Amino acid sequence: MDASNESRGALVVFEGLDRSGKTSQCGRLLSYLEGLGHSIELWRFPDRTTSVGKMISAYLSNESQLDDHTIHLLFSANRWEKRSMMEMKLKAGTTLIVDRYSYSGVAFSSAKGLDFEWCKAPEIGLIAPDLVLYLEIPPEKAAERGGYGGERYEQLKFQKKVAQHYKLLEDSSWKIIDASQSMEDVEKQVKETVSEHVLSCQKGKALSSLWS
Ligand code: FDM
């Protein structure tokens, strides 16, 4: 997608089941990288602030019903509407920490029974993460952590299926972290892994696209 050797920010994505600790780890990583003087932003998908995001939010809280394919495409559209901003920020040297991305899109929708390749198709051409930190936790253990909220997908049986579908998406950009460790141990591993990747992007690693 981009063969330049210019320094840029890194695209770091957190993935994992609900209650795997993604949001806490995103916050900790943000403070750490800010402390080192990096330009850094924390993003999350779904981005519920846009008009597409509001439709997604209503669906997740069971205020609206949508066909499974339709909601899948809305999640994808929600990433596409942020794509050019994402590219601009990365090229301007800002590292983006992103709480959920296309992997959530495919794992959750295919766990409902939608065709796996069909689920991947609308994600093709989005910016590929430099690093995917997958916080791995047994679904039973995640469910014990303070319980789930009331949202649509927060059920143990479904989360077990999602975990299986996530596994099919693992590639060389993934680092799997045992999220049943203490928050501090997870944080230590996250910091070590991310620092390496931020450096390689500063040295001019080219941006690439999903899923090519
Ligand atoms: N989710 C999230 C999807 O089903 N597809 C997607 O593309 C994304 C980004 O939405 F259950 C699901 C995953 C989760 C729910 O996520 C909302 P947060 O992290 O709880 O806001």
Residues whose N, C-alpha, C, O or C-beta is under 5 A from the ligand:
A	BS01	FDM	F45 P46 F75 R100 Y101 S104 G105 F108 Y153
